[in-house]
């Protein structure tokens, strides 16, 4: 077809497509930039320091660093002895007692050539934050938000208050699978077929392989969301049955063997009602903000427990989304958000003498293993992000609306991000002189003394450093840190926690372990008495280090 002279329509079409491509490219560049800026100054010391989030100690970040290291180590051995981590010797399947995070560990293995252990941990963290943004953008696009507006939804997802409060707990960061799963379910509703459901199943598998908490909370969310979103009246019963079978088979093949083996190794473990109730959210926590975040007059400062305030701008945008876009999808997302809010209340929620969370603990597999119901707030805030995409789509129709959307999202980030992120330097354990000595020493288990004085996580910082050191010298530890502590270790710690004050009692307990070496810290209170107790029970010093000594019993060959 020939265009009349002076007609520039083809050029205009080229320019329009070029503009759209540029906007798309800019939108795709935003999540990496947001991840780096909002975790600043982590980028300056990404090879040596770990972010703490709202954690009061480095125990959990260091433990998750060890978890990634163990996953990487097992990848090199093709998964052999995966559950038998060298802690709590001679306990078997010690790794099954905590969040294994195998998919996150696989990501760490792929990134390992790019940096040291701490550097890889931080790269993994940044990748998780970036994928959160991309997944939320994809969901927003599926819900009808323009590409540029969807980039703002991605920013909301990356800067959720819950994420930054828990930035030191790596397994509570990856929410990309949740948004991806919702996007695939909505896609299935619009265009029924196996492909979207396979995508939803893959997304659920990603959730299960990165966070046990999010897996169970997502399963509870699906009870509300799936009947409303996945039900397609025009689809035949035969096809619906095959759809359900497809989902079950995909999820079962990908996560079934791992979950079954972990369940088999920890079948007797669980948390008491007292512990779960103490970590159930109260309505008051939902209006409390973190001490590291921007204070606003209509929210309260943290006063015990985890602050769960979702942020003023996110709330406003989510509620506006409910008002401006009424439909089955909106109703499903809102219903799920309310359900997850109620779930976060845990054992504090009582309806006429009936406790919904107790019902879940008794009848839904896995919920009896969850210690912290308040963490369901992550799913609540994720659903608010999805609802906010509707109001951003409406605002994006006008220039002033776009300006308002940008201002609101910027305020949401300012309100929730922990600016000047607290971090902690991780020592180079391979350089410790006692680690180098043990690396050359004959085989045998090691007991790190002193033991933690209590069961609080903050008392286990030194233990998690010892776990990282273990991966260098190769000797199994009698000590360790985990979610569910073995009974034998709890008995040993009870006898060792006041050493050397209770020297005889402690040494008798130590003699009953498999420990061949004791690494004694020099700054131990009453260090001389500790050395005397070891000598009296047949231990002898074989290495005098800078800040720790190594003792052994028996003859070194």
N, C-alpha and C positions, 0 to 999 in steps of 0.2 A: 504493500500500500504506500502511495506517495502522499506526503504531507504538503499542504499549501505553503507557498513561500512565506517566511516569517513566523511559521508555527513552530513553537519550541517544546511541544509536548514530550517528544522522546527524551530531550535533554532534561526536562523537568522530572520525568520518571527516574532518570539516572540519578539526579540530585536527590530526589526523595529517598531512593534506596540507599544512597551514600550516607545521608543524614541518619537514616534508621540504623545502618550498620555502625556508624560512629557512636550513636547513643547506646546501642547494644554493647559495643566494646567498652565504653566508659562504665556502663552498669556492671559488666563482668570484672572490671578492675577494682571496683569499690570494696568487696569483701576482704581481699588481702590487705588493702590499705587500712581498713577499719581494724582488722586483727592486730596489726603492728602498732597503730596509734593508741588503741585502747588498752594495750598491755605494756605501754611504755612505762619505765625505761628498760623493760626486759630485753629489748633488742640490743641494748648496749653491752649486756653481759650474758648473752644467751647461751654461751658455752660453759658458764660457771655457776649460775644462780638459778634457783627454782622459785616460781611465784607461789605465794602462800594463800592468796585469796583472803578469806576471813579466818583462816586457821591461826591459832595462837602459837603453834609450834611447827617445825618442819617435819614432824614424824610422818604424816600421811603423804605429803609430796615425795619424801625420800623413799617411803615404802612403795609408792607407785613407780618411782624410778627403778627400784629393785625388780618390781613386777615386769616392767618392760625389758629389763636386762635378762631376766630369767626366760621370758618368751623368746627373745633373740637367741639365747644360748640353746634353747630346745629346738629352734628352727634349724640350727646347725647340726643337731642330732636327729633330725626328721621326727621330732615329737617324742622320742623315746624317754620314758620315765617322766613324762610331763608333770604329773601330779606330785611326784616324789622330790620336791624341792629340799635342799640340804639345810633345813632348819628344824628345830625341835627334835633333834636326833635322840633316839632312833625312830621317831614317829614316821609312819608311812602316810603318803597322800597329804602331806602338810600344805601343799599349794591349793588343794581343793577347799581349804577353809577360808578362802578370801576370793575377791573378784579377780578372775583369771585374765579377763580382757584380751582374749586371743587375737581378735581382729585388730585391736589397737597395737598389740605386740607385733603383728605381722607388718603393720604400717611402719612401726619403729625399725623393724628389720630392713625394710626397703630403704629407709632414710639413713640408716646407720653409717654408710660410707660418707655422708655429708658432714658429720661432726662427731664429737665425743659423746659419752653417755648422757651428760646433762644437756648438751646441745641437741641431741636427738629427741630427748623428752620435750624440749621447748619447741622444736620443729613440729612434733606430733601435736602439741597443744595448739599451735597456730593453724595447722592443717584442719584440726577439728573445728576451730572457730570459723575458718573460711568456709568449710563445707556446710556448717550450720547456715551461713548466709546464703550460699547457693541453693540449698534445699528449700529454704523459706521463700526465696525468689521464685523457684519453680512452682511451689504451691500457690503463691500469689498470682503468677501468670495463669495458672490453671483456673483460679477463681475469678479471672477477668481483669486483673490489674495490668496496666501498660508496663512495658519493660522498664522504663525509667522509674515509674512509681514502685515497681516490684523491688528495685534496688533499695528503696527506703525500707521496705518490709524486711529485706535481708539485714539491714542495719539494726532494726528492732530485734531481730532474732539473735544477732551477734552480741548485743549489749543488754540482754535480759538481766535484771537484777539477780535472779537466782544463779545464773552462770558465773557472775563475778563474785558473788558471795562464796561460791564453791569452786573457784578457780584452782584452789590447791588440792581438790579431789578430782583427779583426772577422769574417773569413770562417770562423773556427773556433768561433764562438758559435752559429750557427743549427742546431740539431738537431731542431727541431720536425718537419720533413719526415720525418725518420727514424722517429720514434715514430708519426707519423700513418700512414706507409706500413705499419708493422707492424700498427697497429690495423685498417687496411683489409684486410690479408691475413688476419688472424685472423677478421674479419667475413666474408670470402669463404669461409673454411673452414666457418663455422657456417651460412651461407646463400649457397650458390653462385649467382652471377649476375654480370652485366656491371658493375653499379653499383659494388660494392666494388673491382673491378679498375680501373675508371676512376679511382676515388679514389686507389688505390695508385699508378697511373701519374702522376696529378697531383702526388702527394706526392714521387715520385722526380724529377719535373721541377723542383719547388721546390728540392730538394736540389742538383740540377745547376746551377741558376741562382743559387745562393748560395755554393757552395763546390765547387771542382773536386776537392779532396781527399776530401770526404765523398761526392761522387758515385761516385768509384772504389771507396772503401772499402765503400759501400753495395752497389754492384754485386757486390763480392766476398762480402759478407754474404748476398746473395740466392742465391748458389750453394749455400749451406748451408741457408738458411731456406726458400726457395721450394719445393724438392721435398718437404719435410716438412709445411709448412703449407698450401700451395696445392693439394696433390694431394688430389682428392676422388674416391675410387673410383667412386662412383655416377654421376658426371658422364660423359656420352658423349664419345667421342673428338672428334666433330665440334664439340661445345660447347667442349671444351678447346682445340681448335685456334683457334676463333674468339676465345676468351678471350685466348690468347697474341697473336693478331694485333691485338686491340683495344689491349693494353698497348703493343705495339711502335709502332702507329700514333700513339697519343696522345703517347707520349714523343718519337717522331721528329718530329712536327709542332711540338711545343713547344720542344724544345731542339736538334733536329737541325741546322737552318740555322746557329744561332749557334756550336755546337761545331764544325761542319764548317769554317766560315770561319776560326775561330780556329786550328784544326788546320792549315789550308792556309797560314796566315801564319807558323806557327812549326814547320813540319814538320822542320826541321833541328836543332831545339833539344833538349837533354836534359842529364842530369846524369851526371857521371863516377861510376864505381864507388866511388872514394875518398870523394867527397862523400856519397853515399847511405849508405855504411857508417858514416861518422862521425855520421850522424843517424838511425841505426837504434838502437832501444832495446836496452838490456841487461837481463837479469833483475834486476840490482841496482837499476836505476832504478825498478822496479815496487814497491820497498819504501822508496823515498825520498819525503819530503814537501817541499813548498815552504817556503822560509825565511819566507814571509809567513803561512803557515798555522799552526794550532795544533800544537805538537809533542807527539807521543805516544811513550812509551818503546819500543813495539814496532815503530816505523818509524824509519828513519834520516834524518838531515838531508840536504839536497841536497849532492851531492858531484860536480859536473860533470854535464852533460847535463840533460835535462828530467825533473823528478820526476813519476812516474806513479802514485804511491800512490793507490788509489781511495777510501781512507777506511775506517776500521775498521767503522763502523756500516753503511755500504753493503755491505761484504763480508759481514758477519754476516747482514743481512737477505736478501741475494741467495742465500747458501748455505742459509739457513733456508727460503727459497722453493722451492729445488730439492728439499729433503727433504720438505716438507709438501705439495707438489703435483707428483706425477709423472705425466707424460703426454707426448704428442707435441709439444705446444706448448712445454712446459718443456724437453724434450730439444733442440728446435730452437734455442731461445734460448740454452741453455747451450753447445751445439755451436758456435753462431756466436760467442759470447763467447770461447771457447777459440781459435777460428780467428783472430779479430781480435787476440787477445793474441799469437799466433804471428806474425801479419802485422806487428805493431808491432816485432818483433825484426829485421825486414828482412834484411839481408845477414849478420847475426850468427847466423842460424839455418841450420845445416848438418846434413842428415840423410844420413849415409853418403856424403858427398861431393856430395850434391845440394842445391842451394839453391832452396827454393820461391819466394823473392822474385825471384831471378834469372829463374826460369821466367816469373813474371808480367811482369817487365820486358821479356822477349823476346817474349812471346806475347799479352799482354793490352794492347790499345791504351790509351795514357795513362799506364800505370805507369812508363814510362821518363821521364816528365816530373815525377814526384814526387821531391822532394828529401828529405822527412822521413817515413820509414815510422813513426816513433814516434807520429805523429798518429793512427794507427789506434786508439790507446788511447781516443780519444773515443768510438768505436763500442763498444769493450769496456765502458766505464763506462756507456754508454747501455743496453746489454743487461743489465747488472747492475741498473740501475734497474727495468727491466721484470720481472726475476726477483724483485726485492724486493717488488713489488706482491702477490705470492702470500702472503708471510709477513705483510705488513700486513693482508691480508684475513683471515687466521687470527686475528691478534691483535685485530682489530676486533670479534670475537664476544663479548668480555667487557670489563667496565669496567677491570679491571687490565691486560688486554691492550692496550686503547687507551692507557692511561697509559704503558705500556712502549713502544708504537710512537711516541708523541709524543716521549718522552725520547730514543729512538734516532735519530729524524730530526733533532731539535734538536742532538744531539751530532754528527751527520753534517755539519750546516751549520757548527757551531762549528769542526769539524776541517778544513774545506776552504776556507771563505771567507777572502779576504784582508781582514781587518778594517782599517779606516782605509786604504782603497784608495789606493795611490800614483797620483798624477795629474800631469799636466804642462800648464802654461798655454800656449795657442797664441797667438802674437802677432797683432795686427790688421794683416795684411799690406797692406790697402788704405790704411793710414795711413802707410806707409813713404814717405819723400820721394822716393827713387829710383824706387819703383813709380809714384808720381804723375807723375814726369817721363817715364818710359817710356810711360805711358798716353797722353801727348800727342805722343810722338815718332813720326817716320816709320816705316814697317814695316821689319822686319829681325830676324834671329835674335839671341839673347842668349847669351853664355857667362858663367857665374858662376865667378869666380876668388876664392879657390883651389878646386881640385878636391879631392875626398876623398883622403886619403893612403893609403887601402887599400880593399879590397872589403868590409870589415866593415859590417854594417848600421848600427852605431852612428856610423860616420863620415858617414852620409848625412842626419843631422838637418837640416843647413843646406840640403841639396839639396831635401828635401821641403818646407821652408818656401819655397824659391824656386819650386817647382812650384805651390804655393798662390798665390804672388804672380803667377805667370804667368797664372793665370785672371783676375787683375785688370787687368794691363797689356796682355795679348793678344799679346805677342811670343813666338814659339816659342823653346824652350830648346835649346841644344846639349847641356846636361846632362840628368840625369834619374835616376830610381830605378825598378827593376822587378825581376821574378823572373829573367828571362833578359836580360842586358845585350847589346846589339848589339856585334859585333866591332869596328866602327869606333869606337864609344865607348870600348871597352876599350883600343884602341890610343892614342886621344887621352888618356885618363886616365893611361896609362903615361908619356906624355911630359909631362903637366901636373902630376903629383902632387907633384913636388919644385920647382915654380916658387915663387920666382924663382931658386933655387939653380942650376937648369939653364935659365937664361933663353933662350939661343939655341935650344936644342933645343925648349923649350916654345913659343916664339913661332913657330918654323917650323911646328910642328904646328897651332898655333892659326890661322895664316894659311891653312892648307889647309881649314879648316872654312867653313861658310856664315855664321859669326857676323859681324854688323855692329856689335854692341855688346858691350862687356865691362863687367861690374859687378864692381868690385874692392873687396874688403873692407878696411877701414882697419886692422883689427888683424892683417893679414897679417904674418907674420914677414919682416923686412927689406922693409918696405913701400916704402921709397924706391927700393930696387933694382928692385922690381916696376914701379914707375912709370917708372923710367929705361928698362927693357926695352920697355915698351909704346911709349914715345916714340921710341925708336931704330927700331922696326919700323913707324912711320908712324901709330900710334894717338894720338889727342889727347883730352884730358879735356874733356867738354862739360857735366858736372854734378858739383858738389862737394857731396855729401850729408853727413848727420849721421854715418853709420857706413859708408857705401859711396859710391864715386864711379862715374860712368858714363863710359866711354871709347868712342870710335867711330873708324872709319876711313872715309875718303871724305867727301863733302860732304853735310850735312843739307839737304834741300830743304824 
